[in-house]
Amino acid sequence: MTRQEIETRWGMPVSDIAKDIAAQGLSMIHAAQVFGIHKDTLVRMLSEDEVVVRFERVSIRSAVSLREGMPFWQYVSLKVDEGKSRKEVAALVGQSYKGFMHTMEQNPDLDPFPCHHVARAWLLDTGETIVAACKRMAKNGLSLSMAARVIGYKHRTALRDALEARGAFLDWHDGRKRPKVTL
């Protein structure tokens, strides 16, 4: 939606509408959702007007709760019951897939997605996250391929992607025999 479309629809300048939304104690994310635009677009529009608007900082979970009228985890569970994937739910709550996966990893007891996911199954079996397990395995000299097989991934790329989605970038042994060092 363009500035002109917003101002025509609302009958007032974007900056005035944004000030009213901020006065209600809502966040910039809420304001952008009201306009149907991305928050970066709203920032650009306000900076073009040379207007400073102080919005409340609201977490994504709080924003979803306010917008949907139910707790965040209840909303996520509802979407899972509707058959939505993790990527679809991440988009619906306004989070990147990587950020959403991090939220799920940090709250494994609240994660409503089916247990067919390897990382969740590992957590339920061992009580250890895959990030913690991989840090331990990398420290002990295992290769990425070996760690993938131990955890239950079919290929090391899947484990690497899962770790990167959770913000973990580890140094792995390359799997070859280490040379003997004589002093």
N, C-alpha and C positions, 0 to 999 in steps of 0.2 A: 504494500500500500504506500502511495506517495504522500508527501506532505500535503499537497493540494487535496487529495482524496480525504485525508484525515480531517483537515480543516473544513472542508465542505460538509462532511458527514457530521462533525461535532459543532460546527458553527462558531468556532473560536480557534485562536492560534494553538499550535502544538505545545508551546511552552506554558501557556495558561492551563491547559488540560493536565500537563505533567505536574504543575505546581499543585493543582487540586488533588491529584492522585497521591502525591507525596504528603500533602497535608492530612490525608486519611491514614497515614502511617504505613503505606504500602511501599514495596520495593520497586526498583527500576525494572526488574523482570516482570512484575505485575503490570506496570505502565506499558511496557512493550507488548505484553499479551493483550491488553485492552485495545491497543492500536492495531494489533495483528502484524507487528514487525519484530525484527530482531533487536535486542537491546543495544547492539552496536550502532544500528541505524538511528535509534532514538538518541544516543549520545551525540552522533554526528549532527542530527537536526537541532538539538539544544545548543551545541557549540556554534553552529552557524548563526543561531539567534543571539549568541553571546549571553546566554542565560545559565545561571547556576541553580540547579535544583538539588536539594538534599533529600535523598531517598533513604529509607530504612534499609539496613542490610538484612535480608531474609534468606535463610538456607533454601535449597531446592526442595527439601522435604517439607519445610513449612509452607513454601509457596504452593506445592501440590496440595497440601492439606487445606489451605485457604481456598484454592481454586476449585477443588473437587468436593469440599465439604465433608471429608472423611480423613482419617489418619493415613499417612503415606503408605505404610505397610499394608493396610487394608485395601487401598487403591491398587497397589502392585498385585496383591493376591487376586483381586477382582479381574485384573487384566490377564493374569496367568490362567484363571478359570475360563476366560473367554478364548483362550488358545493363543495368546500373543507371545511372541518370542522375546528374548532378552533385548535384542536390538529395537524391536518395536516399542517395548515398554520404556526403554531408555529415551527414545524420541518423544514418547507421550509425556514423560515427566520433565523433559527439557534438559536432559543430561547427555553428555557424550557417552558412547558405549563404554569407553575405557573408564570414565568416572562412575558409571552405573555398576560396572563389574567390580570396581573398588568398593562401592557401597555394599554390594552383595557379599564380598569377601570379608568386610569388616563386621558384618552382621549375619553370620552363617545360620544362627538359630531363627532368624526372621525371613531368610531367603525362601520364598514360596515356590521357586522353580523345581521341577522334578529332579530327582537324584541321579538321573542318567548322566549328568555332567561329571566328568572324571574328577575335577577338583573337589566337588562337593562329596563325592563318594569317598575320596581319600580322607577328607576331613572327618566324615562320619566313622570311617574305619579306624583311623589312627588318632583323631583328636588334634591333628596338626595341619595347618594350612599348607598348600603346596609351596608357597613362598618360603615358609620356615623350613620345610623339608628340603627344598632345593638349595637353600643357603647352607644347610648342614651338609648335604651331599657334595656340593661344590667345594666346600671347605675340606672335606675328606678326600678330595681328589677324583671323584667320579666324573665321567664325561656326561654331557647333556643327553646323549643317546641312552646311556645306561640309566640315568635318572628318569627319563621318559618311560622306559620299560618298567622300572620299579613302581612308578606312580600309576601307570596304566594307560599312558598315551601310546598310540601306535607308531608315532613318528616324533622325532625330536623337535621338528618345526612347530607342531601343535603345542608342545610344552613351552617352547620359547615364546610363542604368541600369547599363550595364557599368562606367562610371567610378565611379559611386557604390558599386557592389558592391566595388570595389577601394579605396574610401576616398578617391577623388579628386573634389573639388568645385572646379571651375574657373570663372573669370569669362570669358565669351565675348563677342566683338563681336556685336552684334545683327544684322549683315548689311546694315544700311542705310549709306548713304554718310555718312562723318563730315563734320560742318560745318567749313568753313575758319575758322581762327582768325587774325585779324590783330592784331598788336600795335602 
